[in-house]
Amino acid sequence: MGCFEKGISKNALVKFLGLIIFAAGALFLYRFTALKELITPETLESVLTGCGRWAPAVFILLEAMSIALFVPASIPIVLAAGLFGAYWGFLYAWIGAWIGAGCAFFVGRTLGRDFVKSTIGDRLKKYDDAIEKNGFTAVLYIRLLNMPFTPMNYGLSLTKVHFKDFFLATGVGIMVSIFAITFLSGMVRDAWISGRWSDLVSLKVSFAIALYIFSFFIPLILKKIKGSPALSS
């Protein structure tokens, strides 16, 4: 009865335990079962090649599901460039990651938010209120800092951030890193197949690397712009 006396409802506790079981089960399936052998670039490429014109839609669906189930987002993102080329690969990987983030947020918010809301103290509540008030900016900063993708989807779902702020900021914030990763992986794959490694020494590759590095500094730049006297006045 101790935990219920502090305001934690039985329903909230059961749902939170369900979230823990879901996360643990997904990680167990991926790490310790034959599923790990199925979720490889080679296997996924074989499946998608046989899907014909439906390959993009199947890829997006598989990526969204895999991200919601704690499969590393890098696997489908790197695969996208090899299957669809750098530019279409970026688009499909971005859409799949965006939808997957939304699915993960929905699961986390449905199963875990009530428990967290009833357990946080006054000290943590002010941070919870702050992320609700500045949700878009907070999530955008997190995405631009390239923090672990799937853990942050679930972690942010337990805060007061609104889904709209989370979803829009995620869509904007992951564009740069996904573009850089798909473009670079596509170039490396092409060089591997052709044997022309000198193609990697090009302006396009340099630009993609510079763009990826630059993405880490965007939060600092935005913070500086936001705090400048010209904008504050």
Secondary structure in CASP SS format (residue, H / E / C, confidence):
PFRMAT SS
TARGET T0000
AUTHOR 0000-0000-0000
METHOD secondary structure of the structure
MODEL  1
M C 1.00
G H 1.00
C H 1.00
F H 1.00
E H 1.00
K C 1.00
G C 1.00
I C 1.00
S C 1.00
K H 1.00
N H 1.00
A H 1.00
L H 1.00
V H 1.00
K H 1.00
F H 1.00
L H 1.00
G H 1.00
L H 1.00
I H 1.00
I H 1.00
F H 1.00
A H 1.00
A H 1.00
G H 1.00
A H 1.00
L H 1.00
F H 1.00
L H 1.00
Y H 1.00
R H 1.00
F H 1.00
T C 1.00
A C 1.00
L H 1.00
K H 1.00
E H 1.00
L H 1.00
I C 1.00
T C 1.00
P H 1.00
E H 1.00
T H 1.00
L H 1.00
E H 1.00
S H 1.00
V H 1.00
L H 1.00
T H 1.00
G C 1.00
C C 1.00
G H 1.00
R H 1.00
W H 1.00
A H 1.00
P H 1.00
A H 1.00
V H 1.00
F H 1.00
I H 1.00
L H 1.00
L H 1.00
E H 1.00
A H 1.00
M H 1.00
S H 1.00
I H 1.00
A H 1.00
L C 1.00
F C 1.00
V C 1.00
P C 1.00
A C 1.00
S H 1.00
I H 1.00
P H 1.00
I H 1.00
V H 1.00
L H 1.00
A H 1.00
A H 1.00
G H 1.00
L H 1.00
F H 1.00
G C 1.00
A H 1.00
Y H 1.00
W H 1.00
G H 1.00
F H 1.00
L H 1.00
Y H 1.00
A H 1.00
W H 1.00
I H 1.00
G H 1.00
A H 1.00
W H 1.00
I H 1.00
G H 1.00
A H 1.00
G H 1.00
C H 1.00
A H 1.00
F H 1.00
F H 1.00
V H 1.00
G H 1.00
R H 1.00
T H 1.00
L H 1.00
G H 1.00
R H 1.00
D H 1.00
F H 1.00
V H 1.00
K H 1.00
S H 1.00
T H 1.00
I C 1.00
G C 1.00
D H 1.00
R H 1.00
L H 1.00
K H 1.00
K H 1.00
Y H 1.00
D H 1.00
D H 1.00
A H 1.00
I H 1.00
E H 1.00
K H 1.00
N C 1.00
G H 1.00
F H 1.00
T H 1.00
A H 1.00
V H 1.00
L H 1.00
Y H 1.00
I H 1.00
R H 1.00
L H 1.00
L C 1.00
N C 1.00
M C 1.00
P C 1.00
F H 1.00
T H 1.00
P H 1.00
M H 1.00
N H 1.00
Y H 1.00
G H 1.00
L H 1.00
S H 1.00
L C 1.00
T C 1.00
K C 1.00
V C 1.00
H C 1.00
F H 1.00
K H 1.00
D H 1.00
F H 1.00
F H 1.00
L H 1.00
A H 1.00
T H 1.00
G H 1.00
V H 1.00
G H 1.00
I C 1.00
M H 1.00
V H 1.00
S H 1.00
I H 1.00
F H 1.00
A H 1.00
I H 1.00
T H 1.00
F H 1.00
L H 1.00
S H 1.00
G H 1.00
M H 1.00
V H 1.00
R H 1.00
D H 1.00
A H 1.00
W H 1.00
I H 1.00
S H 1.00
G C 1.00
R C 1.00
W H 1.00
S H 1.00
D H 1.00
L H 1.00
V C 1.00
S C 1.00
L H 1.00
K H 1.00
V H 1.00
S H 1.00
F H 1.00
A H 1.00
I H 1.00
A H 1.00
L H 1.00
Y H 1.00
I H 1.00
F H 1.00
S H 1.00
F C 1.00
F C 1.00
I H 1.00
P H 1.00
L H 1.00
I H 1.00
L H 1.00
K H 1.00
K H 1.00
I H 1.00
K H 1.00
G C 1.00
S C 1.00
P H 1.00
A H 1.00
L H 1.00
S H 1.00
S C 1.00
END
